[in-house]
Amino acid sequence: MQSYQLENGAKKAIDRICQAYGFTSRVRLADYLGINASSIGNRIARDNYPHDLVLKCALETGAPLHWLATGELKEGEELNLELLARGADNVRAEADKALQVSTLRLKDHRLIEDSTLCIDRELMPSSAGEIKIIKEHDCLYFVDFAPAPLTEGLCLIEYSNQIHLKEITNLPGNKIRIDLVKFPIDCDSSDVKVIGKVLATFAELK
C-alpha cells in the first residue's frame, strides 16, 4: 500500500483548497473561513497540514478528497473542473450572503470583547455606520455605532462612567431624559455620551 506524507505539504494543500474554492488568494480563503490570514500563514510556516480544511473543502465544493489531500488523482479518477467551478460558485454565493459581525458583552456596565457571529446580510438592518452586536442577558442588540446627533430611543450610552442600554429622550434646554429601571433621570446632554443606537433586537421567547 502506498503511503503519503501529508504532514509535509501544508502549502500545496492550502493552494489546492484555494483552487477548489476559486479563491485567488489566501486572504480571501481566510475571510471566507472567518479567521485571520496570519493563521493560514502560520500553518504554512510550521508545515501544519490542514486536515480540517481539506475535509471541509471536499464536502463544500465536491472536489476529490484524495486530490485535495495529496495532489494526486486516484487511478481512473478525473478532476472535473466544470463541477468544481460550480461547487466553488455556490460556496462563494453563500459566503457573499453572510457577514462576520463583531460582538460585545455588556457586563457590570462594561463592554467586553466577545465572539464573532455570522449573520445573513438580509437580516442585517440598514445603518449609517458600523453595526456591532451587544449581548446582554439572553438578548442580542444590533447597534449602529454612528448614531445621529439627536438620537432618541433605545441606545447604548455612557453615563456616570458606566455603560447602559437605555431609552433616552431629547428634552428642551439641551437636556436628555434617561429611562432607568425605577425612575427617569433628566440631565444635561453633555453628561451623556451616546455610543450607538439600537436598530434591532433578537431575543428567545420563553
Secondary structure, DSSP 4 states (H G I P E B T S, - for coil): -----GGG-HHHHHHHHHHHHT-SSHHHHHHHHTS-HHHHHHHHHTT---HHHHHHHHHHH---HHHHHHS-PPTT----HHHHHHHHHHHHHHHHHEEEEEEEEEETTEEEEEEEEEEEGGGSPP-SS-EEEEEETTEEEEEESS--TT--EEEEEEETTEEEEEEEEEETTTEEEEE-SSSEEEEEGGGEEEEEEEEEEEE---
